[in-house]
Structure formats: structure tokens, C-alpha cells
Amino acid sequence: MSQHRQLTATDIMTKRVVTGEPNDSLSGIAAEMQRHNIGSVVIEENRKVVGILTERDFVRIVEQVGMILDRNLAIHHMSKPVVTVQSDASVADVIKLMKEKHVRHLIVLNKNQKVVGIISSRDLMKVATDVMSI
């Protein structure tokens, strides 16, 4: 029987992380999500992750606020604290963490706690279809 290396967060993550700042407008964040065809923007302050805005957050915001205006800022609506995972975590651990925390996005950190990627439920579906050869 051949030995297969266990897949890790690094293997399945998206390396390009789109970021915003706490004082960015929600309309600007939404435009970035649309432009990059992504489901989340990581909010950083002084190169430190302080929150995340996801598609689910925008649904909640529209329900609560009624309309997304330029004066609504990321800092007032972002999800926090952010759920993170170490880059060497197994895919099984990634799935378990996402399930336990009820999140669809995990920020991936290296051993120095620097953001190196993001994992979405879409990334997990891609790896599942690759493994299952669907």
C-alpha cells in the first residue's frame, strides 16, 4: 500500500487574500468582492486581522440596515473575532473547525501568525471533487 501525504490547509487554501480596512465603506467592500468574484474580504488594521466581511454578513446587513450606503463602515458590521487555522492543519481539522464554529471562511496563518491564505467552503468542495474524481 502506498503512503499518501495528508492534505493540509496550505494545499487547499486560496493564497491571494483580498483585504480591506475598518473604515472602508460597505459599498466599497462589496465592489471588491464583485470585482474579484469572491465571497469574503478580510479586514486588517496595522497588518493585523481584526474582522471579516462575507456574503452572509451582507445578507444580515441588508436585513438589519435595509440598504448598503457609503456611510456604513466595515468596522460596524464585520464579523469578529475571526476564526483562523494554522497552515499545517489537516483538511479534516479544517472541516471540523468550520463545522464547530459555523463559518464558511477560515483565515490561514503561518507559524509567525502572518496571513498566508484563506479557505472557503468552495475550496473544500473543489478538493472533495478532485479526490472523488467527480
C-alpha positions, 0 to 999 in steps of 0.5 A, a space after each residue: 500500500 502506498 503512503 499518501 501525504 495528508 492534505 493540509 490547509 496550505 494545499 487547499 487554501 486560496 493564497 491571494 487574500 483580498 483585504 480591506 480596512 475598518 473604515 472602508 465603506 460597505 459599498 466599497 467592500 462589496 465592489 471588491 468582492 464583485 470585482 474579484 468574484 469572491 465571497 469574503 474580504 478580510 479586514 486588517 488594521 496595522 497588518 493585523 486581522 481584526 474582522 471579516 466581511 462575507 456574503 452572509 454578513 451582507 445578507 444580515 446587513 441588508 436585513 438589519 440596515 435595509 440598504 448598503 450606503 457609503 456611510 456604513 463602515 466595515 468596522 460596524 458590521 464585520 464579523 469578529 473575532 475571526 476564526 483562523 487555522 494554522 497552515 499545517 492543519 489537516 483538511 479534516 481539522 479544517 472541516 471540523 473547525 468550520 463545522 464547530 464554529 459555523 463559518 464558511 471562511 477560515 483565515 490561514 496563518 503561518 507559524 509567525 501568525 502572518 496571513 498566508 491564505 484563506 479557505 472557503 467552503 468552495 475550496 473544500 468542495 473543489 478538493 472533495 471533487 478532485 479526490 472523488 474524481 467527480 
